[in-house]
């Protein structure tokens, strides 16, 4: 706030004008209605931006108007009368008749008694008005119901012409608070403020470099533009401000974290190291991407600044090997590493994968173990008491170990005193507090000072994230990308099959039998366990929380299929009776099964005792069966694009040619249809993520369940504004580098506090 604004605030009281309760400025009734939209202060009202801008447009002769036509007319009021309604819902009714001199039309408006009475006074007989609305029929007469209107009698010809050309802001409205009432409330606030009342979060250097208007002008022009160029300039400035404030918050948190926390610098392994032994034992060479990312992680781990890295790669890109190599850098130097997985199936798979990659290097202390080796331990909710007690003792004793676990790793009884690196897989499945529970209890203690060092952090996702979202959601993390697949991975052919094409559906099961006969394995994924279920099965009580990373079932209720959604129990029985699959074992796997039942189901599937596995999305991530060659997804429209891509990634993991079949009943041309068509046409996960972002809004960018942010973005759209976000990022880094605490940018600091509440701030700090 400027000195002048501070002086004005002092004259009026301690509370700045923009922070005052709205009822003191607009009255209790209007303030109460705006509060229902979350608007409680003048500042919040100014940030309730118009959804669009209309103009009055060309005037229309009443005689030419037909039912359902949108019209703008200039007419004279013949009569107008207000009365209460019999039902009281709405309380009052205005009935009027207008004429253009050649024809007449009825006008009707609804509202509370005070509003309708005021409208009747405005529409006094003889008044000349502009009306805009949709023509309807009532008892055979043409009628405008609840039109926008403007009384013209007090305007001269020039003013009338200007009015016809002037953009009209259209606001988010409710039945009790229509757009014109919001506009009137905004104008009431604008009439009382001066430039000194409006904080300016954008530094002058930023405004000058991008030719942006000041904040006061932006609010004036966005709400009361005289011409289209003004609201466009205002929205450009306000969109830039939104990107800049968010990026500054992310950059500042990152800088503060680096300044306040230290980590152990784990030396880059040389030729005589556990990591070098692994590289020498691998039957293949690293891809260029794996080598590049590996070198970057090695450098980051060899620093006292805690690494905060997001590793994203498409399904099958080799993230597990990259993570293992990073963990060996720590373990080989005497530290401990933990891999946190969202489900027990995935944790078991990770342990098996790590042990397979390590071979003798993962069997320390065993007869067939290598001279230089480590151990990979597993801690889940199914770990026996005796095994758990032994494992906890080893961890607490500081044994250089890799421990893989689920939420069980977050228990207060788990102590990992030499924890140097945390790897979080499918990070969007975890809340921030859950990740922190492990991060805060681990960490190496500095023997010189007794202070605890912060573990390095590597979060991984196989759900490719568009660059603009990565900058916005994970802006305080470094981002590393694996953008190529290892040699030997086969392309998966994707086919869409409509339920109504029964011969096509029947052919699916014949193809499944052919796959099994040639040694393949077949997944059949259903969105339900039982036909009566109302929610999809979840392996974990903490499902994906960000619509950016996963969004399931976007069909409206009235578009749900008449037939029941596919369920595991039902389809296991159907396939067991399917003639084409006669003699083929049919297994099931769901999140409701016990750990031992899941292990047995996977073992039977892998061995071929039940080569067809009917399951839910418990196999979505991490499950690695090289012989799996066919994925059938029933009612595929009930899954988000990222889930579909993850499920497709369960096949094609060996040398067999593989196919993914998505069965759906959606209508051609519907949003779900376009999403499935993109899934069928695009196999690259990163391109698919970009297509997904284009197909639907990004929702709450920070992810409400994780971030606690008060509201979605206002004008900024990550799908559209990638260049702007990158530009704002550069500008934010320059500002924070020169002024880390924003001491010289108080309005910017206040904007960050206003835009992000405490929980969101904690999210940014801890992500």
Buried (B, 14 or more C-beta within 10 A) or exposed (E): BBEEBEEBBEEEEEEBBBBBBBBEBBEEEBBBBBBEBEBBBBBBBBBBBBEEBBBBEEEBEBEEBEEEEEBBBBBBBBEBEBEEEEEEEBBBBBBBBBBBEEBBBBBBBBBEBEBBEBBBEBBEEEBBBBBBBBBBEEEEEBBBBBBBBBBBEEBEEEEBEEBBEBBBBBBEBEEBBBBBBBBEBBEBBBEEBEBBBBBBBBBEEBBEEBEBBBBBBBBBBBBBBEEEEBBBBBBBBBBBBBBBBBBBBBBBBBBBBBEEBBBBBBEBBEEEBBBBBBBEEEEEEBBEBBBBBBEBBBEBBBBEBBBBBBBBBBBBBBBBBBBBBBBBBBBBBBBBBBBBBBBBBBBBBBBBBBBEBBBBBBBBEEEEBBEBBBBBBBBBEBBEEEEBEEBBEBBBEBBBBBBBBBBBBBBEEBBBBBBBBBBBBBBBBBBBEBBBBBBEBBBBEEEEEEEBBBBBBBBBBBBBBBBBBBBBBBBBBBBBBBBBBBEEBBEBBBBBBBBEEEEBBEBBBEBBBBBBEEEBBBBBBBBBBBBEBEEBBBBBEBBBBBBBBBBBBBBEEEEEBEEBBBBBBBBBBBBBEBEBBEEBBBBBBBBBBEBEEBBBBBEBBBEBEBBBBBBBBBBBBBBBBBBBBBBBBBBBBBBBBBBBBBBBBBBBBBEBBBBBBBBBBBEEEBBBBBBBBBBBEBBBBBBBBBBBBEBBEBBBBBBBBBBBBBEEBBBBBBBBBBEBBBBBBEBBBBBBEEBEEBEEBEBBBBBBEBBBBEBBBBBBBBB
